Amino acid sequence: MKFNNYELAEFFDEIFGEDGRPRAAARTLVKNIEDLPAGELLNRQRAAERALLKMGITFNVYGESAGTEKIFPFDLVPRIVSAAEWGRIDRGLKQRIKALNLFIDDLYHRQRILKDSVLPREIVLASKAFRQQCKGFDPPRGIWCHVTGTDLVRHRDGQIYVLEDNLRCPSGVSYVLENRQLMKSMFPQVFAASKIRAVSNYPGKLRDMLEFLAPDHSRTPHVVLLTPGIYNAAYFEHSFLAQQMGVELVEGRDLLVNDGYVCMRTTKGFERVDVIYRRIDDDFIDPEVFNPESMLGVPGLMEVYQAGRVALANAPGTGVADDKVIYTYVPRIIKYYLGEDIILPNVPTYVCAEEKDLNYVLEHLDELVVKAANESGGYGMLVGPHSTKEQRAEFAGRIRAEPRNYIAQPTLALSRVPTIVENHFEGRHVDLRPYILYGRDIFVLPGGLTRVALKKGSLVVNSSQGGGSKDTWVLADSAVPDREVAGNDLHPTASAPPH
């Protein structure tokens, strides 16, 4: 397959420049693809899809009558990020996470940022993710947001913007690891010839971070991953990460509070648990504190946590910082706590809780993207230019009824990457979700999940809305020691059978 007839259109293309030539970082890849024998790329694409099916790389879609489990679509043409550009992204994400952690801690203690009128008190404290139960609590090592997935987009102006933050239970990193493994098997020559930053060390970095949080009395921390169970949309990821880290995958029924500690039921009796990487939302982790009807959590867990005898990642209450309304104020948050200007800018955003913004949004619904403050996965969203008059009328009613719950943003011209469509290439819109770990220091996984809107013209990249994924190649400069090599470097570190 050749790129001769590939149409650039008016969007920024991650692989080709405006002159139609491959960008410097992509030249090796483009040459390698075009040098393949006729039909070979399609053969490799089909082989990749068979491998995904065989490995069971899936996600669950709620409400699907035809079955809940789907293979996550994957496209062989990767996104490529230069070393210089990644350096700026890395600095910007570390700045953002550091400031957000300080913000969360302040919010559950002195609330200086509210007293100084930097943020509107009534809007912040009205967040559905603000947990009164966490006020006055000091999490282990002073860290609230241990694992973050921050969504980035590039507009036609070439600028990278932060679209949203995900600080509760961000998912998708398992696809990053599996995508890389697939690409290394499909394009070994490219990996041999290119300096591509490694991602396979993520499970080890994640486990190191979790063990860092363990109570001081624990010499050999016992870490578990808490999942809601097999019907959760990200269950594949839960079992995959548990296996890669060499920790047990548990459900709430496997844990109990015994003599002031969290313990895991085993065939040999109770084993004490020191750290829980929880993939369950706040509402469900402890029915004695949050939702009393929850069957997924562990009764009494919060009491043990607040006594410092078990660590939770991410900390309960962290979600207040990824409320889409709070997102609007992140530039102010960074300036207030760090005294710095934001490195990676936000997308310009209208807050419907503010009357001036509300009136503008209602008058321009056909031009804007409207989002609910606490929804994810592409739900609770209106893409104005692609909406009907009836849909806009319905959303206008929702916004008027609960203005605090909505924001609006201009419709961005998301950048594109060549994507295999039948037997040729077409541009498809993408975003990028890097993953950030906050332990002894802040680590940003070089690359992340490039999500691609597989439907022609679509701007919605979420898997639940028909999106797929691509590998993300961050090129290393000579000063960076880690690089990917061809071969199998992704191995289970211990047996951790899923429940």
N, C-alpha and C positions, 0 to 999 in steps of 0.2 A: 504493500500500500504506500502511496506517495501523498505528499501534502500539496501537490500542484494546484488542486482545485479547492483547497481549504479557504473559506471565506472569513476574513477578519472582522467584517462589519464595523460598527462604531464603538465597540467595547474594547477595553484593555485586555490584551491577550497575554497569558502568563508564559507562553512558549515562543511566540513570534512577535517581533517588533512591528511598528507601523509600516516599515518598508517591506514587510513580508518575509524578511530573513529571520532565522532563528536567533533568539537572544543568546548572548555569549554563554550563559550557564546551561543552555539547552542544546548546543550544537552537537555534542557527542551523542546525545539521545536521538536527535532527529536523524543524524547520519546513520546510526545503528538501525533504526526502524526502516529507513528507506533502502538500506542495503540488504534487508531480509528478502529471501526468495518470495515470489508471488504466492499469496495465500498463507504465508507462514505466520503473520501477525494474527490473522483470524484464528488459525489453529491454536496459537498460544492463548488467545482470549478464551476460546472454548475450553482449553485445558485448565485455565485458571478457574473457570466457572465450575468445572467438574471437581476440581480440588476443593473449592469452597463447599460444595454439596457434600463431598466425602468427609470433610472435617467438621461438618455441622455448624458452620459459621452463620448463625441465624439471629433474628430478632423477632419479638412477638408484637403483633398488632392487636390492640384491644378492639373488640366489637366486630371482628371479621367473622362472618358466618361460615366462610369456606375453610376456616382453619386459622389458628393463631400464629403459627410459626412460618417465617419466610426467610429465604436466603438473602443475605445482604448484597445487593448488586455491586459489582466491582468493575472498574475500567482500567485497562493496562497502561494508558498514557498518563504518566505521573505529573504532578505539579512540581516545579523546580524553584527553589528559593536560593538566591546568591548568599554568600557568606556575609557580605556587607549589610544586605537588607535584614538578614536574620539577626545580626548583632543589634540592630535598632529594635527589632521586635522583642528580643530577649531582654534588653534593658527596660523597654516600656512595660512589659508584663511583670517584671520583678518590682518595678516602681508601683504598679497598680495594686498588686497583691499585698505588698508591705503596707500601703496606705489603707486598703480595705480592712486588713487585720486590725490596724490601730483604730479605725472607725468602729468596727464591731465591738472591740473591747471598751471603747469610750461609751458607746451607746448603752452597754449593760452595766456601766459604772457611773461616772460623774456626768456624762452627757454634756461635756464642755462645748461640743460643736453646736448643740442646740441652744445652750445658754448664751453663746456668742452670736446667735442668729445667723450662722453661716448657712444652715439648712432650716427649712420650715418645720418646726416641731410637730404641727398637726399632721403634716403629710408623712413624716418619717415614722412617728409612733402609730399611725394608722395602718402601717404595713401588716398584712396578714401573716408575714413570716417573723414578725417581732415577737419574741417569747418572753413574757413576764417572768416565767419560771427560771430564766437564766440571769436575771438581774443580780448583780453582786458576785457572780461566779467567776473564778479564775481558772481557766482551762490549763491542762498540763503544758508547761514550758511557755505559757502565755500565747499560745497559737490557737486560733479558731478555725481558720480556713486552710486545712492541710492539703486538700486535693481540689484543684480548680481547673475547669475547662473554659477558656475564654474564646468567644467566637469573634473572628476577624474577617473583614471583607475589604476588597479593593474596589474603589470607584473608578470611573473612566478617567479621572484626573491622575490616576496612578497612586494616589494616597491610600495607605492602609488605615482603616478605621476599626475601632472596637464596636462590635454590634451589640454584644451582651456578655454578661458574666454568669458563670454557672458554678455556684459554691456549695450546693447542697449535696447531690449525689451525681456528679457529672459522669456521663457514660461515653463509650466509644473508643477508649484507648486500646481495647483488645483488637479492634479492627486495624488500628495502626500497626500493631505488632504482626498480625497475620498477613496484612497487605504487604508488608516489607518482606516477609518470608516468601510469599508468592513471587514478588518482583525479582528477588535474588535468584530464584530458580528459573524464571523466564528470561532474564537478561543478565546472565553472569558476566558477559563481556563488558557491559556498561559498568557494572560494579567494580570490575577489575581495573577499568580505565579511569574511573571517576573517584573523587574524594567526597563520598556521601556520608554525612554524619550518622552515627549509629543510633538506633532506637531500642535495640534489644536489651539494654541494661535497665529499662524502666521497671520491670518487676523487682529487681534487686534494690533499686533506688526507693521504690515504694515500701518494701519491707524494712529497709534501713530507717526510713522516716517513721514508720509505725512503731518500731522498736524504740526509737528515740523518745517516744511519748510515754513509755511504760512507767509505772510508779517506781520510785527509787528502791523499794524493797525487793523488786524483781531482778534477780541476777540474769536469768535466761527468760526473757519475756515470751509469754505464750500469746500469740496473735491469732485471731480468727477473723473470717470475713462473714458478716451477717447479711443474708439474702432474704427477701420476702418469699422466695420459692420459685418453682419451675415455671409458673405462669407470668412472672414478671418480664417486662419487655427486654430487660438486659440480663436475663439469667445466664445466657451463654458467657457473657463477659464475667459475671461473678464466679462461675466455675473455672473459667480459664485463668483468671488472675489468682484465684486461690491455688490452683495447681502450679502456676509459674512461680509463685512466692513460696510454695511449700508450706501452706497453712491450711487449717481445716475450714471447709465451707459449712456454715451452720445456719439453721433457721431458728426462730425464736423459741420453738419447742425444745431445742437442744440445749438451751441455756436456762439457768435459774439462779436466783440469789440465795446463797447459803452462808449463814454465819457472817454476814456483812461483806461477802465477796461474790463476784459473778463466777459461776462454775459451769463447766460443760459436762453433760452426761456422757459417759463412756461405758464400755463393757467392764471396765475395771473400777468403776465408781466415778466420783466427781473429780474433775481436774480444774484448777483455778485458771481463769482467763485474765490477762493483764491489759490487752489492747483489742478493741473491736473496730475493724474497718466496716462501718455500717453502710449498707446500700439500701437503707429504709428511711423514708422521710420522717421528720420530727414527730408528726402526728401519731405515728405507729410504733415508736420504739419502746414506750413504757405506758401501758394503759392506766397506771396509777397517777400519772402526771399529765399526760396529753389526752388522746382519744380513748375513753374508757372501753370502747367496743373493739379496740384493736386486738386481733388474735395473732399478730405478726411479731410483736415485740416481747420484752422481758419485764414482767412486773417487778418493780423495785430497782430497776437498772439505774434510774436517775439519782436515787439516793446514794448508791455505791459510787457513781460517777462524781457526784458533788462532794463526796467524802475523800476523793482522791485515790480510791482503791482500784479503779479501772479507768482506762483512757478510751475516748471515742473520737473517731475521725470520720467525717468532719464533726466539729462540735455542734451540739444542738443550738439553734438560734442563729447560725451562720447565714441562713437563707435571707435574712433581712438585707444583706448587702448585694444580693442578686435580684431583688425586686426591681422590675424594669423601670419603675418610677425613681427609685434611689439611684439607678444607673445614670440618670440625667445629671446628677450632682457630683459624679466622681471627679471631674476636674477641680471642683471646689474642695472636695475631700483631700485630694492629693496636695493642693496648695496649702490647706490648713495644717495637715499633719507633717508634711515633708518640706514645705516651703519651696516647692518646685513646680514648674509648669508641666503639664501632662505631656508625655512623650508620644504616646499613641492616642490620637484624639477620638472622642466619641462621635457618633453620627449625630448631627443636629436633631434635637428631640423636642416635641411639644408635650407638655404635661397638662392633661385635661383637667386636673384638679385646680389649675390656675385659670381664672375666668377668661383672660385675654387669649390664652392658648386654646381653651375650649371652643371659643367662638370661631377661631381660625380653622380648627380641625373640622368642625361641623360644616363649615362653608367650603372645605376643600377635600372632602372625603374621597372624591374621585381621583385625587392626585397622590394621596398619602398611603402609607402602610400603618395600620392601627393594630396595636398589640395589647392584650390583657396583661396586667402587671405580674401575675404569678402563673401564667400558663407556659407550657413548653411543647416542643415537638411539632411546632407549626399549627397548634390548635389555638383557638381564641384570637384569631388574626384575620384582618381584612386587608387584602392587597387592592387598594383603590382602583388603579388603572385596569385591573382584570376583573373587577366586580360588576354585578348587575345593580340596577336602580333599587331593586327590592332588597338586596343584601346591604346596600348602603343605608337604606331606611331602617333596617333592623338594627344595624350597628349604631346608628345615631340614637336610637331608643336605648340601647344598652349603655352608651356613653352618658347620656343625660341622667339615667337612673343611678349610675355609680361612676362619676367622673374620676374619682381617685384611683380607680382600677384600670385606667387606660392611658397610654401614651401614643403618640403618632410621630412618624419619621418620613422624610422624603423618600420616594422610591429610588433606590440606588441602582445604577447600571453596573451590576456585579461583574467582575472580571470573568474571563472564560479560559477554558483549557480544551484543546482538541480532544474529542471523545469518539470512540468507534461507534458508528451507527450503520448497521448492516455491513456494507463492504467499503465504507469510506469514512472520512473524518468530518465531524461537525463540531462547532464550538458549543459548549454547554457551561452555564454559570456555576461558579464554585464559591464556597467560603472556606475558612480554615479554623480548626479548633486545636490550638496547642494545649498541652497539659502541664500544669505547674504543681510542684510538690514543695510544701513549706515544712521543713524540719530543722536540722541544725543550720541550714541555709536555704535559700530558695533556688530550686532546680527547675529549669524549663526544658522539657523534652524537645530536642531539635527536630522540628517538623510538626507532627500532629495529624489530625484527621482532616483531610480535604474531602468535603462533602460536595457532591455534584448533583445538580438538578437535571435528571435524565430526560424529562419531558421538554420538548423543544420550546424555547421561549420562557420556560418557567423560571421563577426566581426563588422557589421554595425547595431547599436542599434536604429537608428532614427526611429520614428513611421512612417514617410513617406516612409521608406525603408523596412517596414515589421517588425519593432521592437515592443515590448510591454513593460510592466512595472511590478515591484514588490514593495511591501512595504519595507521600510528600517527601521530596529529596531536598535536604538542606546541604549545600556544598560547604565543605570545610576549607578554611584557609590554612596556611602553613603553620600557624600558631596553635591550631586546635588538634590535639592528638587523636581524638576518637574518630574513627571512620568505619564505614561498613565494608565488609568483604564478602565475596561470594561464598556460599556454603551455609550449612545449617547451624546457627548459633542460638536457636530458640529451643530450649529443652525443659521439660518438667523437672523441677528440682526436688519434688517429693510427691508421694502419693497423697492425694486429698480428694477422696471420692465424694461427688456431690450427693446431697440428700434428696 
